[in-house]
């Protein structure tokens, strides 16, 4: 089977591509290698994948619709997993156009390339827990209303869900959206709390604790996220029927959305304590107010995922953080050693 993974040099894309390669898939990877965070980390992930002959990489921005269409039509993937996006809630306040170009223009370009250039079996895409926005009822259910986003990032992710549904309805494309909840683990993103806190503690610098520590996150380990994607990938949705009081609305959409989270929110200060134990070092904490666009709690209801795939994430936070710290120390000791050799 052939699969196109966008954002293949990113955190989740890298792990998914590596898993699929181990299982014998032919993987085509796309990434624009932008500088939102350390490009060398992205290149290191890409290089590990390129060591496999079954992996093909193209440095390509989804906003370049012509090149993207040519690439998709040439390789004819059976499946697409779209993980490419401009990430980060806080950065969306500084550079909103980056989110429009990547998360909206790029997303439409990819869908268009798939419906007009392939006979795709399944289109799976990354949504986000941020779509729940100002919701206060927990755990978050896919049946909850999600029409109150509180950041542009969240708005683009909800827009992705709406756009994907329309393409599925119009063209019969099987589509599944996955709302990820605070993914962490080895090879993670430097802008996420797990990575930022680990680096700060390691370097003896203070860590910033927002909302004075009154925060909870449904931290979800990367291996669980990849397992969820793989389980869903082989189960394209069937045609849906939506019933309303006014009668029955028939939809041609083959469309489904799942939460992909650990279903066990962790207090932020507890998270820091577990990380301190894993590192054998205490953190210096700076307590700050809630940041604009942030939410106090995320908490995934995963009953639908369990019912349809027999899987729900379960890696305990202490296990996941210990694995991340082990990777972090090994990776940066190798980077430091390589730097010393380069200057010798």
C-alpha positions in Angstrom: 0.0 0.0 0.0 1.1 3.5 -0.8 0.5 6.4 1.7 1.3 10.1 1.5 2.2 11.6 4.9 2.3 15.4 4.9 4.4 17.1 7.6 6.6 14.0 7.5 9.6 15.8 9.1 7.3 17.0 11.9 6.9 15.3 15.2 3.8 13.1 14.6 4.5 12.7 10.9 7.9 11.3 11.5 6.7 8.7 14.0 3.8 7.7 11.8 6.0 7.3 8.7 8.5 5.3 10.7 5.8 3.0 11.9 4.3 2.5 8.5 7.7 1.8 7.0 8.3 -0.9 9.5 4.9 -2.5 8.5 5.9 -2.6 4.8 4.1 0.5 3.4 5.5 2.6 0.6 5.6 6.1 2.2 5.8 9.4 0.4 6.6 12.3 2.7 6.0 16.0 2.1 7.3 18.8 4.4 8.2 22.5 3.8 10.8 22.4 6.6 9.8 25.8 7.8 11.6 27.6 10.6 8.8 27.8 13.1 11.1 25.7 15.3 14.6 24.2 15.0 15.0 23.1 11.3 17.9 20.9 12.3 15.6 18.7 14.4 13.2 18.4 11.4 16.2 17.5 9.1 17.3 14.8 11.6 13.9 13.2 11.6 13.8 13.4 7.8 17.3 11.9 7.4 16.3 8.9 9.6 13.3 8.2 7.3 15.4 8.7 4.1 17.6 5.8 5.2 14.7 3.5 4.2 14.5 2.8 0.4 10.7 2.7 0.7 10.6 6.3 1.7 10.5 9.2 -0.8 10.8 12.8 0.4 9.8 16.0 -1.3 10.4 19.5 0.2 7.1 21.0 -0.8 4.7 23.6 0.7 1.0 22.6 0.5 0.2 26.2 -0.5 2.0 25.5 -3.8 -1.1 23.9 -5.4 0.4 23.2 -8.8 3.5 21.3 -7.5 1.3 19.5 -5.0 -1.2 18.3 -7.6 1.7 17.1 -9.8 3.3 15.2 -6.9 0.0 13.5 -5.9 -1.0 12.6 -9.4 2.4 11.1 -10.1 2.7 8.9 -7.1 -1.0 7.9 -6.8 -1.2 7.2 -3.1 -3.9 4.8 -1.8 -4.1 6.8 1.5 -3.3 10.3 2.7 -2.6 11.4 6.2 -2.4 15.1 6.5 -0.3 16.2 9.4 1.1 19.3 7.8 -0.1 22.5 9.5 1.2 25.7 11.1 1.0 24.7 14.7 0.9 26.7 17.9 -2.0 28.6 19.6 0.2 31.5 20.8 2.1 32.0 17.5 -1.3 32.5 15.7 -1.5 35.8 17.5 1.8 37.0 16.0 1.6 35.6 12.5 -2.0 34.8 11.4 -1.3 34.6 7.7 0.9 31.6 8.2 -2.1 29.8 9.5 -4.3 30.9 6.6 -1.7 29.8 4.0 -0.9 26.4 5.6 -4.0 25.3 7.4 -6.6 26.7 5.0 -5.1 27.2 1.5 -2.8 24.2 1.8 -5.6 22.0 3.2 -7.9 22.8 0.3 -5.1 22.3 -2.2 -4.4 18.8 -0.8 -8.1 17.8 -0.9 -8.4 19.1 -4.4 -5.4 17.2 -5.5 -6.8 14.0 -4.0 -10.3 14.2 -5.5 -9.1 15.1 -9.0 -5.9 13.2 -9.3 -6.3 9.9 -7.4 -8.7 7.1 -6.5 -8.0 7.6 -2.8 -9.2 5.0 -0.3 -9.0 7.2 2.8 -8.1 10.8 3.7 -7.1 11.2 7.4 -6.3 14.6 8.8 -5.1 16.1 12.0 -7.6 18.3 13.8 -7.1 19.5 17.4 -8.6 19.6 20.9 -8.4 23.4 20.5 -11.7 23.2 18.5 -13.5 22.8 21.8 -12.6 26.4 22.5 -14.7 27.9 25.3 -16.5 24.7 26.1 -16.6 24.1 29.9 -18.3 20.7 30.0 -15.7 17.8 30.3 -14.8 15.4 29.1 -14.9 16.8 25.6 -17.2 14.8 23.3 -17.2 14.8 19.5 -21.0 15.4 19.9 -20.3 18.8 21.7 -20.8 22.0 19.8 -17.5 23.5 18.7 -18.5 26.9 17.3 -16.7 29.1 19.9 -13.0 28.9 19.0 -10.8 31.2 21.1 -7.7 31.3 18.8 -7.2 31.5 15.1 -5.4 28.2 15.2 -8.5 26.6 16.6 -10.7 28.3 14.0 -8.5 26.9 11.2 -8.8 23.4 12.6 -12.6 23.6 12.8 -12.6 25.0 9.3 -10.6 21.9 8.2 -13.4 19.7 9.6 -16.0 21.6 7.7 -14.1 21.8 4.4 -13.3 18.0 4.6 -17.0 17.2 5.2 -18.0 19.2 2.1 -15.4 17.5 -0.1 -16.6 14.1 1.2 -20.2 15.0 0.5 -19.4 16.4 -3.0 -16.9 13.7 -4.2 -17.6 10.7 -2.0 -14.1 10.9 -0.5 -13.8 8.8 2.7 -12.5 11.3 5.3 -11.6 11.0 9.0 -10.5 13.8 11.3 -8.6 13.2 14.5 -8.7 15.7 17.3 -5.3 15.4 19.0 -4.8 16.2 22.7 -1.4 17.6 23.8 0.9 15.0 22.1 4.3 14.5 23.7 7.2 12.1 23.5 10.7 11.5 21.9 11.5 13.8 18.9 8.8 16.2 20.2 8.2 19.8 19.3 10.4 22.3 21.1 7.5 24.8 21.5 5.5 22.3 23.6 5.5 22.3 27.4 7.2 18.9 27.7 10.2 20.0 25.6 10.4 23.6 26.9 10.3 22.6 30.5 12.9 19.8 30.0 15.3 22.2 28.3 14.8 24.9 30.9 15.3 22.6 33.8 18.4 21.0 32.2 19.9 24.5 31.6 18.9 25.8 35.1 16.5 28.3 33.7 13.0 29.1 35.1 9.9 27.6 33.6 6.7 29.7 33.0 3.6 28.3 34.6 0.4 29.9 33.2 -2.8 30.6 35.0 -0.7 30.2 38.2 -0.7 26.5 37.7 -4.4 26.0 37.6 -4.2 24.1 34.3 -4.9 20.5 33.2 -3.9 18.8 30.0 -4.8 15.5 28.5 -1.2 14.6 27.7 -1.1 11.9 25.1 2.0 9.8 24.3 3.2 9.7 20.7 3.1 5.9 20.4 -0.6 6.0 21.4 -1.3 8.7 18.8 0.4 6.7 16.0 -1.5 3.5 17.0 -4.8 5.5 16.8 -3.9 6.8 13.4 -3.0 3.4 12.1 -6.2 1.8 13.5 -8.3 4.5 11.9 -6.4 4.4 8.6 -7.7 1.0 7.7 -11.3 1.8 8.6 -12.7 4.4 6.1 -16.1 5.7 7.3 -19.3 4.7 5.6 -22.0 7.1 4.3 -23.6 9.0 7.1 -27.2 10.0 7.7 -28.1 13.0 9.9 -31.5 13.1 11.4 -33.1 16.4 12.5 -36.4 17.4 14.0 -37.6 18.8 10.6 -37.0 15.4 9.0 -34.2 13.4 7.7 -31.2 15.1 6.0 -29.3 12.7 3.8 -25.6 13.3 3.4 -23.4 11.7 0.9 -20.4 12.3 3.2 -18.3 9.4 4.2 -17.0 11.4 7.2 -16.0 10.7 10.8 -14.3 12.6 13.6 -12.6 11.1 16.7 -10.9 12.4 19.8 -7.4 11.0 20.2 -6.4 11.7 23.8 -5.4 9.9 26.9 -8.7 10.4 28.7 -6.7 11.2 31.9 -6.0 15.0 32.3 -3.0 15.8 34.5 -2.6 18.9 36.6 0.2 21.0 35.2 2.0 21.2 38.6 1.8 17.4 38.9 3.2 17.2 35.4 6.2 19.3 36.5 6.8 17.2 39.6 6.9 14.0 37.5 9.3 15.7 35.0 11.5 16.8 37.9 11.7 13.2 39.2 12.5 11.9 35.7 15.4 14.5 35.4 16.6 14.2 39.0 16.5 18.0 39.1 14.1 20.7 40.5 12.5 23.4 38.4 12.5 27.1 39.2 8.9 28.2 38.6 7.6 31.5 37.4 3.8 31.8 37.8 1.9 33.9 35.2 -1.7 34.7 34.3 -3.6 32.8 31.7 -2.4 33.5 28.2 -4.7 34.8 25.5 -6.1 32.0 23.4 -5.4 29.3 26.1 -7.9 27.1 27.9 -7.6 25.8 31.5 -8.4 22.2 30.8 -8.5 19.6 28.0 -10.0 16.2 28.5 -10.9 13.7 25.8 -13.9 11.4 25.7 -12.7 8.4 23.6 -15.7 6.1 23.7 -16.2 6.4 19.9 -12.6 5.5 19.1 -12.8 2.5 21.5 -16.1 1.3 20.0 -14.9 1.5 16.4 -11.3 0.4 16.7 -10.9 -1.4 20.0 -8.2 1.1 21.0 -7.8 4.0 23.4 -4.5 5.7 24.5 -3.2 4.4 27.9 0.5 5.3 28.4 0.9 6.7 31.9 2.5 10.1 32.1 5.4 9.0 34.2 6.3 6.3 31.7 6.0 8.7 28.7 8.0 11.5 30.4 10.8 9.1 31.4 11.1 8.1 27.8 11.2 11.7 26.6 13.9 12.7 29.0 16.0 9.6 28.0 15.6 10.6 24.3 16.4 14.3 25.0 19.6 13.6 26.8 20.8 11.1 24.2 19.9 13.4 21.2 21.5 16.5 22.6 24.6 14.7 23.8 25.0 13.4 20.2 24.4 17.0 18.8 27.0 18.4 21.2 29.5 15.7 20.3 29.0 16.3 16.6 29.5 20.0 17.1 32.8 19.4 18.9 34.0 17.1 16.1 33.0 19.7 13.5 35.1 22.4 15.2 38.1 20.1 16.0 
